[in-house]
Amino acid sequence: MFKTVFIKLNERGLLMQRGDFVRVLESGEHRLSLNPFKRQTVTIIAADSEFNDETLLNYLQKNEAALVSRYLHVFELSDQEAGLLYANNKLVEILAPGTRRAYWKGDIDFALEKADISQVTK
């Protein structure tokens, strides 16, 4: 038995098995086994949204570096940096020191401009 999952062009799917990450599903039709013991789930996420699962991001950065490089923009600031986050060349957020953000690669081009604030006087 199979279950068919449709991922739209502006979406990504996270295939999980018993709560553990298996793979990213790109747009299209995917046939998944309905074996009840595999306990597979798919979380569908808008491709232009922020990647909000900190625990999963930590795992992916440590264990799936190629996947992170292919699918995500990850921006990290040290405690001595502030940042200007741009989406399609428009300023969308000013990031505080020590911030980390991740966004799906796709229709929106994200960029981060860092500023060293270690020499700023009080």
ROSE-4610 file (N, C-alpha, C; in Angstrom, 1 decimal, always signed):
// ROSE-4610
residu = [M/M/M/F/F/F/K/K/K/T/T/T/V/V/V/F/F/F/I/I/I/K/K/K/L/L/L/N/N/N/E/E/E/R/R/R/G/G/G/L/L/L/L/L/L/M/M/M/Q/Q/Q/R/R/R/G/G/G/D/D/D/F/F/F/V/V/V/R/R/R/V/V/V/L/L/L/E/E/E/S/S/S/G/G/G/E/E/E/H/H/H/R/R/R/L/L/L/S/S/S/L/L/L/N/N/N/P/P/P/F/F/F/K/K/K/R/R/R/Q/Q/Q/T/T/T/V/V/V/T/T/T/I/I/I/I/I/I/A/A/A/A/A/A/D/D/D/S/S/S/E/E/E/F/F/F/N/N/N/D/D/D/E/E/E/T/T/T/L/L/L/L/L/L/N/N/N/Y/Y/Y/L/L/L/Q/Q/Q/K/K/K/N/N/N/E/E/E/A/A/A/A/A/A/L/L/L/V/V/V/S/S/S/R/R/R/Y/Y/Y/L/L/L/H/H/H/V/V/V/F/F/F/E/E/E/L/L/L/S/S/S/D/D/D/Q/Q/Q/E/E/E/A/A/A/G/G/G/L/L/L/L/L/L/Y/Y/Y/A/A/A/N/N/N/N/N/N/K/K/K/L/L/L/V/V/V/E/E/E/I/I/I/L/L/L/A/A/A/P/P/P/G/G/G/T/T/T/R/R/R/R/R/R/A/A/A/Y/Y/Y/W/W/W/K/K/K/G/G/G/D/D/D/I/I/I/D/D/D/F/F/F/A/A/A/L/L/L/E/E/E/K/K/K/A/A/A/D/D/D/I/I/I/S/S/S/Q/Q/Q/V/V/V/T/T/T/K/K/K]
num = [1/1/1/2/2/2/3/3/3/4/4/4/5/5/5/6/6/6/7/7/7/8/8/8/9/9/9/10/10/10/11/11/11/12/12/12/13/13/13/14/14/14/15/15/15/16/16/16/17/17/17/18/18/18/19/19/19/20/20/20/21/21/21/22/22/22/23/23/23/24/24/24/25/25/25/26/26/26/27/27/27/28/28/28/29/29/29/30/30/30/31/31/31/32/32/32/33/33/33/34/34/34/35/35/35/36/36/36/37/37/37/38/38/38/39/39/39/40/40/40/41/41/41/42/42/42/43/43/43/44/44/44/45/45/45/46/46/46/47/47/47/48/48/48/49/49/49/50/50/50/51/51/51/52/52/52/53/53/53/54/54/54/55/55/55/56/56/56/57/57/57/58/58/58/59/59/59/60/60/60/61/61/61/62/62/62/63/63/63/64/64/64/65/65/65/66/66/66/67/67/67/68/68/68/69/69/69/70/70/70/71/71/71/72/72/72/73/73/73/74/74/74/75/75/75/76/76/76/77/77/77/78/78/78/79/79/79/80/80/80/81/81/81/82/82/82/83/83/83/84/84/84/85/85/85/86/86/86/87/87/87/88/88/88/89/89/89/90/90/90/91/91/91/92/92/92/93/93/93/94/94/94/95/95/95/96/96/96/97/97/97/98/98/98/99/99/99/100/100/100/101/101/101/102/102/102/103/103/103/104/104/104/105/105/105/106/106/106/107/107/107/108/108/108/109/109/109/110/110/110/111/111/111/112/112/112/113/113/113/114/114/114/115/115/115/116/116/116/117/117/117/118/118/118/119/119/119/120/120/120/121/121/121/122/122/122]
x = [+0.8/+0.0/+0.9/+0.4/+1.2/+0.3/+1.0/+0.3/+1.0/+0.2/+0.8/+0.8/+1.9/+2.1/+2.5/+1.8/+2.1/+2.7/+3.9/+4.6/+4.6/+4.0/+3.9/+5.2/+5.3/+6.5/+7.1/+6.3/+6.8/+6.9/+7.0/+7.0/+8.2/+8.5/+9.5/+8.8/+9.1/+8.6/+9.7/+9.5/+10.4/+9.9/+10.5/+10.1/+10.7/+9.9/+10.4/+9.9/+10.7/+10.4/+10.6/+9.5/+9.5/+10.1/+9.9/+10.3/+11.7/+12.4/+13.8/+13.8/+14.6/+14.7/+15.2/+14.6/+15.0/+15.5/+14.7/+15.2/+14.2/+14.7/+13.9/+13.2/+11.9/+11.1/+11.0/+11.4/+11.3/+9.9/+9.6/+8.2/+8.0/+6.7/+6.4/+5.5/+5.3/+4.5/+5.4/+5.2/+6.0/+5.1/+5.5/+4.7/+5.5/+4.8/+5.4/+4.7/+5.5/+5.0/+4.1/+3.0/+2.0/+2.3/+3.5/+3.8/+3.6/+2.7/+2.4/+3.5/+4.5/+5.6/+6.7/+6.7/+7.7/+7.3/+6.0/+5.5/+6.1/+5.9/+6.4/+5.4/+6.0/+5.2/+5.9/+5.1/+5.7/+5.1/+6.1/+5.7/+6.0/+5.0/+5.1/+5.3/+6.4/+6.8/+6.9/+6.5/+6.6/+8.1/+8.5/+9.9/+10.5/+9.7/+10.2/+10.2/+10.0/+9.9/+11.2/+11.2/+12.3/+12.3/+13.4/+13.6/+13.6/+12.5/+12.4/+12.7/+13.0/+13.3/+14.7/+15.1/+16.4/+17.1/+16.4/+17.0/+17.3/+16.4/+16.7/+17.8/+17.8/+18.9/+20.3/+20.3/+21.6/+22.0/+21.1/+21.4/+21.9/+21.2/+21.5/+22.9/+23.2/+24.5/+25.6/+25.4/+26.4/+26.6/+25.5/+25.5/+25.2/+24.6/+24.1/+24.6/+25.9/+26.4/+26.1/+26.1/+25.8/+24.4/+23.5/+22.1/+21.8/+22.4/+22.3/+22.7/+23.9/+24.4/+23.5/+22.9/+22.0/+20.7/+20.1/+18.7/+18.5/+19.5/+19.3/+20.4/+19.9/+20.8/+20.9/+22.1/+22.2/+23.1/+22.6/+23.3/+23.6/+24.9/+25.2/+26.1/+25.8/+26.5/+27.2/+28.4/+29.1/+28.6/+29.1/+28.7/+29.3/+30.2/+30.8/+30.3/+29.3/+28.7/+27.2/+26.8/+25.4/+25.2/+24.0/+23.8/+22.5/+22.6/+21.5/+21.1/+19.9/+19.4/+18.5/+18.9/+18.2/+17.5/+16.3/+15.6/+15.3/+15.8/+15.7/+16.2/+17.3/+17.9/+17.1/+16.2/+15.5/+15.7/+16.0/+16.3/+15.0/+15.1/+14.0/+14.1/+15.4/+15.6/+17.0/+17.1/+18.4/+18.6/+19.7/+19.9/+20.9/+20.5/+21.4/+22.6/+23.6/+24.7/+24.3/+25.0/+24.8/+23.6/+23.0/+21.8/+22.1/+21.2/+21.3/+20.0/+20.0/+18.7/+19.0/+18.0/+18.1/+16.8/+17.1/+16.0/+16.2/+15.0/+15.1/+15.6/+16.4/+16.8/+15.7/+15.5/+14.4/+14.2/+12.9/+12.6/+13.1/+13.4/+13.9/+15.4/+16.1/+17.5/+17.9/+18.4/+18.7/+20.2/+20.5/+21.9/+22.1/+23.2/+23.5/+24.7/+24.6/+25.7/+26.1/+27.3/+27.8/+28.5/+28.4/+29.1/+29.8/+31.1/+31.9/+31.6/+31.1/+30.7/+31.6/+32.8/+33.7/+34.4/+34.5/+35.2/+34.3/+33.0/+32.0/+32.2/+32.3/+32.4/+31.1/+31.1/+29.8/+29.7]
y = [-1.2/+0.0/+1.2/+2.3/+3.5/+4.7/+5.8/+7.1/+8.0/+8.8/+9.8/+11.2/+11.8/+13.2/+14.1/+15.2/+16.2/+17.4/+17.8/+19.0/+20.0/+21.2/+22.2/+22.8/+23.6/+24.2/+25.1/+25.8/+26.7/+26.1/+24.8/+24.1/+23.1/+22.7/+21.6/+20.7/+19.4/+18.5/+17.9/+17.7/+17.0/+15.6/+14.6/+13.2/+12.7/+12.3/+11.9/+10.4/+9.7/+8.3/+8.1/+7.9/+7.7/+9.0/+10.1/+11.4/+11.8/+10.9/+11.2/+11.6/+12.6/+13.1/+12.0/+11.9/+11.0/+11.7/+12.6/+13.4/+14.6/+15.5/+16.6/+16.1/+16.4/+16.1/+17.4/+17.4/+18.5/+18.5/+19.6/+19.6/+18.4/+18.0/+16.9/+15.9/+14.7/+13.7/+12.6/+12.2/+11.2/+10.1/+8.9/+7.7/+7.2/+7.1/+6.6/+5.4/+4.5/+3.2/+3.5/+2.8/+3.0/+1.9/+1.3/+0.3/+1.0/+0.5/+1.2/+1.1/+0.2/+0.2/+1.2/+1.8/+2.8/+4.1/+4.4/+5.6/+6.8/+6.9/+8.0/+9.2/+10.4/+11.6/+12.6/+13.5/+14.5/+15.9/+16.8/+18.1/+19.0/+19.7/+20.5/+22.0/+22.6/+23.9/+24.8/+26.1/+27.0/+27.3/+27.2/+27.3/+28.7/+29.7/+31.0/+31.4/+30.4/+30.7/+30.4/+30.9/+30.6/+29.2/+28.6/+27.2/+27.4/+27.0/+27.3/+26.2/+25.0/+23.9/+23.9/+24.5/+24.6/+23.3/+22.4/+21.0/+20.3/+20.3/+19.7/+20.4/+21.7/+22.5/+22.1/+22.0/+21.6/+20.2/+19.3/+17.9/+18.0/+18.7/+18.8/+19.4/+20.5/+21.2/+20.2/+19.4/+18.5/+17.2/+16.7/+15.4/+15.4/+16.5/+16.5/+17.8/+18.1/+19.4/+19.6/+18.6/+18.7/+19.1/+18.5/+18.8/+20.2/+20.7/+22.1/+23.0/+22.7/+23.6/+23.6/+22.5/+22.5/+23.2/+23.1/+23.5/+24.8/+25.1/+26.2/+27.3/+28.6/+29.7/+29.7/+29.6/+29.7/+30.9/+31.8/+33.0/+32.9/+33.1/+33.0/+34.2/+34.9/+36.0/+35.7/+36.2/+36.0/+37.0/+36.9/+37.9/+39.3/+39.4/+40.6/+41.2/+40.6/+41.1/+41.4/+42.3/+42.6/+42.4/+42.3/+42.0/+42.7/+42.9/+43.4/+42.2/+41.7/+40.6/+41.2/+40.8/+41.2/+40.1/+40.3/+39.4/+40.0/+39.5/+40.1/+41.6/+41.8/+43.1/+44.2/+43.7/+44.6/+44.3/+45.3/+45.0/+44.5/+43.4/+42.8/+42.7/+42.7/+42.5/+43.0/+43.6/+43.9/+42.8/+42.1/+40.9/+41.3/+40.9/+41.2/+40.2/+40.6/+39.7/+38.4/+37.3/+36.0/+35.3/+35.9/+35.4/+34.4/+33.4/+32.4/+32.4/+32.4/+32.3/+31.3/+30.6/+29.7/+29.9/+29.9/+30.1/+29.1/+28.6/+27.7/+28.4/+27.8/+28.3/+28.1/+29.1/+29.1/+30.4/+30.8/+32.0/+33.3/+33.3/+34.5/+34.4/+35.4/+35.4/+36.2/+35.4/+36.0/+36.4/+37.5/+37.9/+38.5/+38.4/+39.0/+39.9/+41.1/+42.0/+42.1/+41.7/+41.7/+43.0/+43.4/+44.6/+44.2/+44.4/+44.2/+45.3/+44.8/+45.8/+45.7/+45.0/+44.8/+46.1/+47.0/+48.3/+49.4/+49.2/+50.2/+50.7/+52.0/+52.5/+52.8/+52.8/+53.0/+54.4]
z = [+0.0/+0.0/+0.0/-0.7/-0.8/-0.6/-0.1/+0.0/-0.9/-1.6/-2.6/-1.9/-1.9/-1.4/-2.5/-2.6/-3.7/-3.0/-3.5/-3.0/-4.2/-3.9/-4.9/-5.2/-6.3/-6.8/-5.7/-4.9/-3.9/-2.5/-2.4/-1.2/-1.1/+0.1/+0.3/+1.3/+1.3/+2.3/+3.1/+4.4/+5.3/+5.6/+5.0/+5.3/+6.6/+7.5/+8.8/+9.0/+9.7/+10.0/+11.5/+12.2/+13.7/+14.3/+13.7/+14.3/+13.8/+13.1/+12.7/+11.2/+10.9/+9.5/+8.6/+7.4/+6.4/+5.2/+4.6/+3.5/+3.2/+2.3/+1.8/+0.6/+0.5/-0.7/-1.5/-2.8/-3.6/-4.3/-5.0/-5.7/-6.6/-6.6/-7.4/-6.6/-7.2/-6.6/-6.0/-4.8/-4.1/-3.6/-3.9/-3.4/-2.2/-1.0/+0.2/+0.7/+1.2/+1.8/+3.0/+3.0/+4.2/+5.2/+5.2/+6.2/+7.6/+8.4/+9.7/+10.7/+10.5/+11.4/+11.1/+9.9/+9.5/+10.1/+10.3/+10.8/+10.2/+8.8/+8.1/+8.1/+8.2/+8.1/+7.2/+6.6/+5.8/+6.3/+6.6/+6.9/+5.7/+5.2/+4.0/+4.5/+3.9/+4.3/+3.1/+3.2/+2.1/+1.9/+0.6/+0.3/+0.5/+0.7/+0.9/+2.4/+3.3/+4.7/+5.4/+6.7/+7.5/+8.0/+8.1/+8.7/+10.2/+10.9/+12.3/+13.3/+12.8/+13.7/+14.1/+15.2/+15.7/+15.9/+16.5/+16.8/+15.5/+14.5/+13.2/+12.5/+12.5/+11.9/+12.5/+13.8/+14.5/+14.0/+13.9/+13.4/+11.9/+11.1/+9.7/+9.5/+10.2/+10.1/+10.5/+11.5/+12.0/+11.1/+10.6/+10.0/+8.5/+8.0/+6.6/+5.9/+6.0/+5.5/+4.0/+3.2/+1.7/+1.5/+2.3/+2.2/+2.6/+3.7/+4.1/+3.0/+2.4/+1.4/+0.2/-0.1/-1.3/-1.1/+0.1/+0.3/+1.2/+1.9/+2.9/+2.8/+3.1/+3.4/+4.9/+5.5/+6.9/+7.2/+8.0/+8.4/+9.9/+10.3/+11.7/+12.0/+13.1/+13.5/+14.9/+15.0/+16.3/+17.3/+18.5/+19.5/+19.2/+18.3/+17.9/+16.6/+16.1/+14.8/+14.9/+14.1/+13.8/+12.3/+11.9/+10.5/+9.9/+8.6/+7.8/+6.9/+7.0/+6.2/+5.1/+3.9/+2.7/+2.0/+1.5/+0.6/-0.7/-1.8/-3.1/-3.1/-2.5/-2.4/-1.6/-0.8/+0.1/+1.6/+2.4/+3.8/+4.5/+5.1/+5.8/+7.3/+7.8/+9.2/+9.6/+10.8/+11.4/+12.5/+12.3/+13.2/+14.3/+15.5/+16.7/+16.8/+17.5/+17.7/+18.2/+17.7/+18.2/+17.5/+16.5/+15.9/+14.8/+14.7/+13.6/+12.9/+11.6/+10.8/+9.6/+9.2/+8.1/+7.2/+5.9/+4.9/+3.8/+3.3/+2.1/+0.9/+0.1/-1.2/-2.1/-3.0/-4.0/-4.7/-4.7/-5.4/-4.8/-3.5/-2.8/-2.6/-3.0/-2.9/-1.6/-0.6/+0.7/+0.8/+1.4/+1.6/+3.0/+3.6/+4.9/+4.8/+5.3/+5.4/+6.8/+7.2/+8.6/+8.9/+10.1/+10.6/+11.9/+12.0/+13.2/+14.2/+15.4/+16.4/+17.6/+17.5/+18.6/+19.0/+18.1/+18.4/+18.7/+18.8/+19.0/+20.5/+20.7/+22.0/+22.7/+24.0/+24.7/+25.1]
